[in-house]
Amino acid sequence: MFAVIGGSGLSQLENLEVTHREIVRTPYGDPSSALLFGRISERPVVFLARHGHAHTVPPHEVNYRANIWALSQVGVTEILSVASVGSIRADLAPGDLVVPHQIIDYTWGRKSTYSEGPGAVLKHVDFTEPYDGKLRARLINAAKSAGLSVSDSAVYAVMQGPRLETAAEIDRLEKDGADVVGMTGMPEAVLARELDIAYAAINVVANYAAGRAESRDGIRFELTPDVLRKSMARILTLIEKTL
């Protein structure tokens, strides 16, 4: 079964023909929201709102373990993560779509593994390639089929949040090799790997990162909602084509 985890700008999946909702209890607490079950292009899909349907859960307090565990318990084998990011790379402008291929994790204090606690089984996972290659290829091919322009590679720097970064921090991330910056890519990706769920991401560039282009003197938050709203129509098309 295919699942979509929606982030900022995608708290509901408008092209999902909802059949029912389910509240899943997990050993790790409650997920961010009830799971919505339905169909897109005649394919079964589960949707989970990462920040809750009212967008009230901040990125550092998302119960990532409960979210991924709940999806696994209902039979999900593939996850597409949708999240907004800031652009560090000059050629990625607000509104652009990005399929990242690598992650640098700068978060701290988040529960990031199932291999802890009483009775837990230690499991080492290979994380050389953090995103599933086959699912990434399907996304990229679906974008081409739909005539959607996407950047097919980017290094995603995952920051703690909820504050955005300083200009100096963005300079550091650029030196580290990061192309985009966000707050929710980890530990989501590695938890999916631990549960043998194929995981890939599509990022929407919401703004230039601090100190870059029109954000040189500060992030203009008033522009972000319109950018995300216009981009989500293309995201919905991409999901349909991928399915």
Secondary structure, 3 states (H helix, E strand, C coil): CEEEEECCCCCCCCCCEEEEEECCCECCECCCCCEEEEEECCEEEEEEECCCCCCCCCHHHCCHHHHHHHHHHCCCCEEEEEEEEEECCCCCCCCCEECCCEEEECCCCCCCCCCCCCCCCCCCCCCCCCCCHHHHHHHHHHHHHHCCCEECCCEEEECCCCCCCCHHHHHHHHHHCCCEEECCCCCHHHHHHHCCCEEEEEEEEEEECCCCHHHCCCCCHHHHHHHHHHHHHHHHHHHHHHC
